[in-house]
């Protein structure tokens, strides 16, 4: 299946708990960290929820 790589660009400080949990679900917890995930609708939805904190590097 296709892969997508995301990088965390924003800090979770002063963000709501559900946004912090979404970052953890994506495998991100520190500024600049990257994670490679399967490209499926659930991952795309998680990225959309925290789009102001992450950027798509590949895919």
ROMAR-257691 format. One line per 8 residues: number of its first residue (from 1); their letters; for each residue x, y, z of N, C-alpha, C, O. Coordinates in nm, 2 decimals. Example, Ala and Ser with C-alpha at 12.3 -4.5 7.8 and 13.67 -1.06 7.14 Angstrom:
1 = AS = 1.32 -0.57 0.78 1.23 -0.45 0.78 1.32 -0.33 0.78 1.42 -0.33 0.85  1.28 -0.22 0.71 1.37 -0.11 0.71 1.29 0.00 0.79 1.34 0.11 0.80
***
This chain:
1 = XXXXXXXX = 0.08 -0.12 0.00 0.00 0.00 0.00 0.09 0.13 0.00 0.20 0.12 0.04  0.03 0.23 -0.04 0.11 0.36 -0.05 0.14 0.41 0.09 0.07 0.39 0.19  0.26 0.48 0.10 0.31 0.53 0.22 0.30 0.69 0.22 0.31 0.75 0.11  0.29 0.75 0.33 0.29 0.89 0.34 0.38 0.93 0.46 0.37 0.87 0.57  0.46 1.03 0.44 0.55 1.08 0.55 0.51 1.21 0.59 0.49 1.30 0.51  0.49 1.23 0.73 0.45 1.36 0.78 0.56 1.40 0.88 0.62 1.32 0.95  0.58 1.53 0.89 0.67 1.60 0.98 0.60 1.69 1.07 0.51 1.77 1.03  0.63 1.69 1.20 0.57 1.78 1.30 0.64 1.91 1.29 0.76 1.92 1.30
9 = XXXXXXXX = 0.56 2.02 1.26 0.62 2.15 1.25 0.57 2.25 1.36 0.62 2.36 1.38  0.47 2.21 1.44 0.41 2.29 1.54 0.42 2.22 1.68 0.42 2.10 1.69  0.42 2.30 1.78 0.42 2.25 1.92 0.29 2.22 1.97 0.19 2.29 1.94  0.27 2.11 2.05 0.14 2.07 2.11 0.11 2.15 2.24 0.01 2.13 2.30  0.20 2.24 2.27 0.18 2.32 2.40 0.06 2.41 2.37 0.05 2.47 2.27  -0.02 2.42 2.47 -0.15 2.50 2.47 -0.24 2.45 2.36 -0.32 2.54 2.31  -0.24 2.33 2.33 -0.34 2.27 2.23 -0.43 2.18 2.31 -0.40 2.14 2.42  -0.55 2.15 2.25 -0.65 2.07 2.32 -0.59 1.93 2.33 -0.51 1.88 2.25
17 = XXXXXXXX = -0.65 1.85 2.42 -0.60 1.72 2.45 -0.63 1.63 2.33 -0.55 1.54 2.30  -0.74 1.65 2.25 -0.76 1.56 2.14 -0.66 1.58 2.03 -0.63 1.49 1.95  -0.61 1.71 2.01 -0.50 1.73 1.91 -0.37 1.67 1.96 -0.30 1.62 1.87  -0.34 1.67 2.08 -0.22 1.61 2.14 -0.23 1.46 2.11 -0.13 1.39 2.07  -0.35 1.40 2.14 -0.37 1.26 2.12 -0.36 1.22 1.97 -0.31 1.11 1.94  -0.40 1.31 1.88 -0.39 1.28 1.74 -0.24 1.28 1.70 -0.21 1.19 1.62  -0.16 1.37 1.75 -0.02 1.37 1.72 0.04 1.24 1.77 0.13 1.18 1.70  0.01 1.19 1.89 0.06 1.07 1.94 0.02 0.95 1.85 0.10 0.86 1.82
25 = XXXXXXXX = -0.11 0.96 1.80 -0.16 0.85 1.72 -0.08 0.85 1.58 -0.07 0.74 1.52  -0.04 0.96 1.54 0.04 0.97 1.41 0.19 0.93 1.44 0.27 0.92 1.34  0.23 0.91 1.56 0.37 0.87 1.59 0.45 0.99 1.61 0.58 0.98 1.59  0.40 1.11 1.63 0.47 1.23 1.65 0.45 1.28 1.79 0.35 1.28 1.85  0.56 1.34 1.85 0.55 1.39 1.98 0.65 1.50 2.01 0.66 1.55 2.12  0.74 1.53 1.91 0.84 1.63 1.93 0.86 1.71 1.80 0.85 1.65 1.69  0.89 1.83 1.81 0.91 1.92 1.69 1.01 1.86 1.60 1.12 1.83 1.65  0.98 1.86 1.47 1.08 1.81 1.37 1.08 1.66 1.35 1.15 1.61 1.26
33 = XXXXXXXX = 1.01 1.59 1.43 1.01 1.44 1.41 0.92 1.40 1.29 0.82 1.47 1.26  0.96 1.30 1.22 0.89 1.25 1.11 0.83 1.11 1.14 0.89 1.04 1.22  0.73 1.07 1.06 0.67 0.94 1.08 0.62 0.90 0.94 0.56 0.98 0.87  0.64 0.77 0.91 0.59 0.72 0.78 0.48 0.62 0.81 0.49 0.53 0.89  0.36 0.65 0.75 0.24 0.58 0.77 0.17 0.53 0.64 0.21 0.58 0.54  0.08 0.44 0.65 0.01 0.39 0.54 -0.09 0.51 0.50 -0.15 0.57 0.58  -0.10 0.53 0.37 -0.19 0.63 0.32 -0.33 0.58 0.30 -0.37 0.51 0.20  -0.42 0.60 0.41 -0.55 0.56 0.40 -0.64 0.67 0.46 -0.59 0.76 0.52
41 = XXXXXXXX = -0.77 0.66 0.44 -0.86 0.77 0.49 -0.85 0.80 0.63 -0.87 0.92 0.67  -0.83 0.71 0.72 -0.82 0.74 0.86 -0.70 0.82 0.89 -0.70 0.92 0.97  -0.58 0.79 0.83 -0.46 0.87 0.85 -0.48 1.01 0.79 -0.44 1.11 0.85  -0.54 1.02 0.67 -0.57 1.15 0.61 -0.66 1.23 0.70 -0.63 1.35 0.71  -0.75 1.17 0.77 -0.84 1.25 0.86 -0.77 1.30 0.98 -0.79 1.41 1.02  -0.67 1.22 1.03 -0.59 1.26 1.14 -0.50 1.38 1.10 -0.48 1.47 1.18  -0.45 1.37 0.98 -0.36 1.48 0.94 -0.44 1.60 0.92 -0.40 1.71 0.95  -0.56 1.59 0.87 -0.65 1.71 0.85 -0.69 1.77 0.98 -0.70 1.90 0.99
49 = XXXXXXXX = -0.70 1.69 1.09 -0.73 1.75 1.22 -0.62 1.83 1.28 -0.65 1.93 1.35  -0.50 1.80 1.25 -0.39 1.87 1.30 -0.30 1.93 1.19 -0.18 1.94 1.20  -0.37 1.98 1.08 -0.29 2.03 0.97 -0.21 2.15 1.00 -0.12 2.18 0.93  -0.25 2.22 1.10 -0.17 2.34 1.14 -0.04 2.31 1.22 0.04 2.39 1.25  -0.03 2.18 1.26 0.09 2.13 1.33 0.18 2.04 1.26 0.29 2.01 1.30  0.14 1.99 1.14 0.22 1.90 1.06 0.23 1.94 0.92 0.15 2.03 0.87  0.32 1.88 0.84 0.33 1.90 0.70 0.36 1.76 0.64 0.42 1.68 0.69  0.30 1.74 0.52 0.32 1.62 0.44 0.45 1.63 0.37 0.47 1.72 0.29
57 = XXX = 0.55 1.54 0.39 0.68 1.55 0.33 0.67 1.47 0.19 0.72 1.52 0.09  0.61 1.35 0.19 0.60 1.27 0.08 0.46 1.21 0.07 0.39 1.20 0.17  0.43 1.18 -0.05 0.30 1.10 -0.07 0.19 1.18 -0.11 0.08 1.12 -0.13
***
